[in-house]
Amino acid sequence: MVVSETESRNDPVVVGFDGFYRSTRDRLYRALVVTIRNRELAVEAVDEAMARAAERWSVVGQYEYPEGWVYRVALNWSRSVFRRRKPVLAESEAVWDSLPDPDVAHAVADLPLRFRTVIVARYYLDWSVPQISEHFDIPLGTVKSRLHRALERLEKSLSKDGS
């Protein structure tokens, strides 16, 4: 099989799990930190999801967008753990230190989870609306509606803070 350099960088099966891990882990971690608002839990969730992806790489690596699968597994795993450990886990204030715009990150963190999830996927992970719909099993219209409402809330929140 002859594969061009560009194809090999973009094709998860050609790159292999190690390449996929190196190219996506940090980005998924940062996105999950903003989504779940807890740095320690985000580390555990991404590591758990990556371990599951490694175990199933022959299948996951064939997906059109394996990063979506890993992000959803990490998000679902963190929700499950958070429900069990809720009294122990508090928001990590240090989360905001490493993000490009702490004001925006705080505003996103204040959104309800259903809005936060689609905002992070769309604008931080740069997923298309159809990809969000597919990976979170949400109807396309619902994704668009949540994005619209979330952006309205962010605009209000950020304009209040900037006043």
C-alpha angles and dihedrals in degrees: 000000000000113000126182119231091249092051092048092054092051102038110084093200092054092043092048128213095293092057092044091051094049093047099045112024099085094044092049090047093053092046091050092048090058092043100049098024096224123102098196094048091047091056091050093045096050092045091050092048092047091050090052090048091051091052091051099032094127087064103027092047089060093058116108089235112019091172088068091054092050094047092050093048090049092048093048092046092050091050090052093048092044091055090053096043101032097130091052099047120076128175112279107235090192088066091086095055095076099043123098096236114022093187092058091043090053091049091049090047090055091059119098112265094253089059096037091054096055094041092053092045093048103039105022102035091030095228119163120243091253090051091052090048092050098044097045094036091235123142113258092242091052091052091051091047093049092048091050094048093044092051090050090052092047092050091052093045095048094044090052091050092047094051 
